[in-house]
Amino acid sequence: MHLVYPAVLAALLFCTGIYGVLARRNAILVLMSVELMLNAVNLNLVAFDVWLSRTAEEKLHSGQALTLFTIAIAAAEIGIGLAIVLAVYRGRGTSDIDKLRDTAEGHESDGPDSDGTDSNAAHGDDTEPPAAKKAEATA
């Protein structure tokens, strides 16, 4: 078997994993995409190990040993990652990455500041916040 077939398959798996990391908003699906990328790396390690062992006639199989280490690290990563995602979901009620990023950066406050004054009044704006306008429009 040629080296091209597993290399192309690994490249497709890795690209699918990158797409999943960049396009998904659910934290669990992002972790699954990272696992897909790690499996693509494992496929490359084993394929190149087999190819190099035929050419160099060595019996060390270092690619397969590295694959076992990668699988162990991936198992630990997914265990810790799922524990973190479950803790965040229990605390905030969502696993949507964009919403978690907004709350971490402090963009969710439309109400008064921590000192009790209105943020729009402190900046000299007489306009109402969009949430207040929406509430008045529905009333």
Contacts in CASP RR format, 6 or more apart in sequence:
PFRMAT RR
TARGET T0000
AUTHOR 0000-0000-0000
METHOD contacts of the structure
MODEL  1
MHLVYPAVLAALLFCTGIYGVLARRNAILVLMSVELMLNAVNLNLVAFDV
WLSRTAEEKLHSGQALTLFTIAIAAAEIGIGLAIVLAVYRGRGTSDIDKL
RDTAEGHESDGPDSDGTDSNAAHGDDTEPPAAKKAEATA
3 47 0 8 1.000
3 48 0 8 1.000
3 51 0 8 1.000
6 43 0 8 1.000
6 44 0 8 1.000
6 46 0 8 1.000
6 47 0 8 1.000
7 44 0 8 1.000
7 47 0 8 1.000
9 43 0 8 1.000
10 40 0 8 1.000
10 41 0 8 1.000
10 43 0 8 1.000
10 44 0 8 1.000
10 47 0 8 1.000
11 40 0 8 1.000
13 36 0 8 1.000
13 37 0 8 1.000
13 39 0 8 1.000
13 40 0 8 1.000
13 43 0 8 1.000
14 36 0 8 1.000
14 37 0 8 1.000
14 40 0 8 1.000
14 41 0 8 1.000
16 33 0 8 1.000
16 36 0 8 1.000
17 33 0 8 1.000
17 34 0 8 1.000
17 36 0 8 1.000
17 37 0 8 1.000
17 40 0 8 1.000
18 33 0 8 1.000
18 37 0 8 1.000
19 33 0 8 1.000
20 29 0 8 1.000
20 30 0 8 1.000
20 33 0 8 1.000
20 36 0 8 1.000
21 30 0 8 1.000
21 33 0 8 1.000
21 34 0 8 1.000
21 37 0 8 1.000
24 30 0 8 1.000
24 33 0 8 1.000
24 97 0 8 1.000
25 96 0 8 1.000
25 97 0 8 1.000
25 98 0 8 1.000
26 95 0 8 1.000
26 96 0 8 1.000
26 97 0 8 1.000
27 85 0 8 1.000
27 88 0 8 1.000
27 95 0 8 1.000
27 96 0 8 1.000
27 97 0 8 1.000
27 100 0 8 1.000
28 82 0 8 1.000
28 85 0 8 1.000
28 95 0 8 1.000
30 97 0 8 1.000
31 78 0 8 1.000
31 81 0 8 1.000
31 82 0 8 1.000
31 85 0 8 1.000
34 77 0 8 1.000
35 74 0 8 1.000
35 78 0 8 1.000
38 70 0 8 1.000
38 74 0 8 1.000
41 70 0 8 1.000
42 67 0 8 1.000
42 70 0 8 1.000
42 71 0 8 1.000
45 63 0 8 1.000
45 64 0 8 1.000
45 66 0 8 1.000
45 67 0 8 1.000
45 70 0 8 1.000
46 63 0 8 1.000
46 64 0 8 1.000
46 67 0 8 1.000
48 63 0 8 1.000
49 61 0 8 1.000
49 62 0 8 1.000
49 63 0 8 1.000
49 64 0 8 1.000
49 67 0 8 1.000
52 58 0 8 1.000
53 59 0 8 1.000
53 60 0 8 1.000
53 61 0 8 1.000
85 95 0 8 1.000
88 95 0 8 1.000
88 100 0 8 1.000
89 95 0 8 1.000
92 99 0 8 1.000
92 100 0 8 1.000
92 103 0 8 1.000
94 100 0 8 1.000
102 108 0 8 1.000
109 119 0 8 1.000
110 129 0 8 1.000
110 130 0 8 1.000
110 131 0 8 1.000
111 118 0 8 1.000
111 119 0 8 1.000
111 129 0 8 1.000
112 118 0 8 1.000
112 119 0 8 1.000
113 119 0 8 1.000
113 122 0 8 1.000
120 126 0 8 1.000
120 127 0 8 1.000
120 128 0 8 1.000
120 129 0 8 1.000
128 136 0 8 1.000
END
